[in-house]
Amino acid sequence: MRELLKREIGEAIRREVPIQHAGLLSVNDVQMSADLRSAKVLISFFGTSEQQKAAVSLLGAAHLRIQDHVAKTVILKYTPKLRFEFDDSVERGDRVIRLIEELEKQPPPQ
């Protein structure tokens, strides 16, 4: 279910949110509520800070069209209400790797 929603939401975002204005948006995960009536869509972003601001605005404007696309393409008893959040796990992972590399470069205490 999550993978199907992830694919369809990604397709809707690709059609509704232009890359040249909003940068590259990717659906990392979809977390469904227990009753399947709501879903948190985790989005990653690649682009400039201006594009990120535009992405937030464009996602908000396209929210209902994306919701409608999901309702038409994924047949469920209830269409989940989508809530978009930016996923910073990749950035946090990169920061942890940089910290580990810095620690490895330091000479061991004597």
LOPA-905493 format. One line per field, with one value per residue (C-alpha): residue number from 0; residue in three letters; x, y, z. Coordinates in nm, 3 decimals. Layout:
pos: [NUM/...];
code: [ALA/...];
u: [X/...];
v: [Y/...];
w: [Z/...];
***
This chain:
pos: [0/1/2/3/4/5/6/7/8/9/10/11/12/13/14/15/16/17/18/19/20/21/22/23/24/25/26/27/28/29/30/31/32/33/34/35/36/37/38/39/40/41/42/43/44/45/46/47/48/49/50/51/52/53/54/55/56/57/58/59/60/61/62/63/64/65/66/67/68/69/70/71/72/73/74/75/76/77/78/79/80/81/82/83/84/85/86/87/88/89/90/91/92/93/94/95/96/97/98/99/100/101/102/103/104/105/106/107/108/109];
code: [MET/ARG/GLU/LEU/LEU/LYS/ARG/GLU/ILE/GLY/GLU/ALA/ILE/ARG/ARG/GLU/VAL/PRO/ILE/GLN/HIS/ALA/GLY/LEU/LEU/SER/VAL/ASN/ASP/VAL/GLN/MET/SER/ALA/ASP/LEU/ARG/SER/ALA/LYS/VAL/LEU/ILE/SER/PHE/PHE/GLY/THR/SER/GLU/GLN/GLN/LYS/ALA/ALA/VAL/SER/LEU/LEU/GLY/ALA/ALA/HIS/LEU/ARG/ILE/GLN/ASP/HIS/VAL/ALA/LYS/THR/VAL/ILE/LEU/LYS/TYR/THR/PRO/LYS/LEU/ARG/PHE/GLU/PHE/ASP/ASP/SER/VAL/GLU/ARG/GLY/ASP/ARG/VAL/ILE/ARG/LEU/ILE/GLU/GLU/LEU/GLU/LYS/GLN/PRO/PRO/PRO/GLN];
u: [0.000/0.274/0.479/0.175/0.093/0.458/0.471/0.143/0.217/0.560/0.399/0.149/0.426/0.627/0.331/0.214/0.537/0.784/1.149/1.282/1.090/1.096/1.408/1.399/1.143/1.142/0.900/1.112/0.834/0.463/0.361/-0.002/-0.217/-0.366/-0.712/-0.563/-0.742/-0.430/-0.076/0.243/0.442/0.815/0.973/1.341/1.459/1.757/1.807/1.874/1.723/1.501/1.376/1.306/1.088/0.910/0.868/0.688/0.456/0.396/0.330/0.074/-0.093/-0.093/-0.200/-0.563/-0.470/-0.222/-0.490/-0.736/-0.484/-0.436/-0.813/-0.852/-0.557/-0.546/-0.875/-0.922/-1.221/-1.094/-0.855/-0.596/-0.559/-0.203/0.029/0.364/0.680/1.039/1.260/1.600/1.728/1.976/2.123/2.144/2.315/2.569/2.642/2.702/2.937/3.133/3.165/3.291/3.544/3.668/3.710/3.905/4.146/4.237/4.540/4.462/4.525/4.856];
v: [0.000/0.245/0.174/0.220/0.553/0.657/0.588/0.763/1.067/1.094/1.083/1.353/1.575/1.525/1.650/1.929/2.084/2.206/2.119/2.449/2.641/2.400/2.193/1.815/1.669/1.301/1.102/0.915/0.746/0.746/0.678/0.570/0.611/0.295/0.373/0.453/0.789/1.004/0.976/1.169/1.206/1.252/1.456/1.513/1.819/1.902/2.257/2.613/2.780/2.989/2.670/2.520/2.816/2.783/2.408/2.465/2.713/2.497/2.185/2.378/2.504/2.160/1.971/1.922/1.817/1.562/1.437/1.408/1.214/0.966/0.928/0.845/0.610/0.422/0.252/0.240/0.252/0.589/0.817/0.920/1.288/1.376/1.585/1.679/1.714/1.764/1.470/1.579/1.230/1.236/1.565/1.434/1.117/1.321/1.528/1.214/1.073/1.402/1.395/1.036/1.123/1.418/1.195/0.939/1.210/1.311/1.137/0.896/1.029/0.919];
w: [0.000/0.099/-0.214/-0.438/-0.275/-0.290/-0.665/-0.745/-0.529/-0.691/-1.035/-0.938/-0.799/-1.118/-1.324/-1.093/-0.962/-1.229/-1.160/-1.296/-1.027/-0.734/-0.781/-0.771/-0.530/-0.441/-0.228/0.028/0.222/0.296/0.656/0.687/0.995/1.149/1.008/0.661/0.654/0.663/0.536/0.601/0.279/0.339/0.061/-0.008/-0.196/-0.417/-0.539/-0.430/-0.124/-0.354/-0.520/-0.178/-0.086/-0.420/-0.363/-0.035/-0.203/-0.512/-0.305/-0.104/-0.420/-0.586/-0.272/-0.378/-0.733/-0.594/-0.352/-0.643/-0.852/-0.568/-0.526/-0.896/-0.936/-0.604/-0.527/-0.152/0.078/0.202/0.021/0.279/0.352/0.252/0.467/0.313/0.521/0.413/0.511/0.636/0.715/0.423/0.545/0.902/0.777/0.580/0.891/1.100/0.834/0.827/1.207/1.200/0.929/1.136/1.441/1.237/1.117/1.472/1.619/1.902/2.256/2.407];
***
